[in-house]
Amino acid sequence: MPSLRVYRATDDLAREMAGRIKRFGMVLLGLAIIVAGILIAPLPGPGGIPVIVVGLMVVLRNSFKARRQFVRLTRAHPRVLSPIRRLLRRDPEFILMFYQQTLRVERILLPRRIRFVQALRRLTRRRRPAAI
């Protein structure tokens, strides 16, 4: 009768192979989502960009090489890729990030006199009671 060490070795090997197959499948799924986002991008609205980001998140979570390349790109272009890095966190703050990105795009596209997001924030901000 073979020893238990043989069974453990084959069990560990099978578990490792299953993990690799799962990661490879998830990378393929992420690439398919990215391609779908690229195909959706020409349609009206921002539909393609969130789909591409979701596909990128799936690929980055499951590929070591892609993660390494993403870190290199982030170091080279930190302002461009910081929103994607924030989405990859464990508990991403979608509303705060959406607001900050809206302010950034508004600052780039609109002249100062017709910017509305910052003015809307000033109107909705709670007033602090005066100190006595």
Buried (B, 14 or more C-beta within 10 A) or exposed (E): EEEEEEEEEEEEEEEEEEEEEEBEEBBEBBBEBBEBBEEBBEEEEEEBEEBBBBBBBBBBBBBEEBBEEBEEEBEEEEEEBBBBBBBBEEEBEEEEBEEBEEBEEBEEEEEEEEBEEEEEEEEEEEEEEEEE
